[in-house]
Amino acid sequence: MVIMSVDLGKSRTGIAVCDKTEFLASPYTVIFEKSPNKLPEKVAQAAKEVKAELIVVGLPKNMDGSEGESAQNARDFAKKIQYLTGLETVMQDERGTTITAHNFLNTTNTRGKKRKNVVDEVAATIILQDFLDKRKNKNL
């Protein structure tokens, strides 16, 4: 199944996708959009482009596991995406993914503007890979 993930941001939203085997998550793109009205349409368009069959949206929980305003915004966004695409949309805990993404970028010595532009894409890839690994372990 082709699965697409979304790392929702205020100005940059990272998108990642996996192939039908659900083996490996890969970065797809970053959507540069600040308008909360236009962003769901652009994400829905990306889902159509990659022929997504399921969408995973990162859920920004607090470190203690509670949910704040950002988590509620992500849940509302996921509902809009589900409505626009007609695809099942699931939430995936994204605690620590941005930190992990920065660590990966440190390892590859990615700096400056390029780093700023890809960190959300890398975070979306981590969200999706975490989802795939969890899904795979449930089937074992």
Summary of the structure (lengths in Angstrom):
residues: 140
radius of gyration: 14.1
end to end distance: 17.4
largest distance: 41.7
contacts: 440
relative contact order: 0.22
helix: 48%
strand: 22%
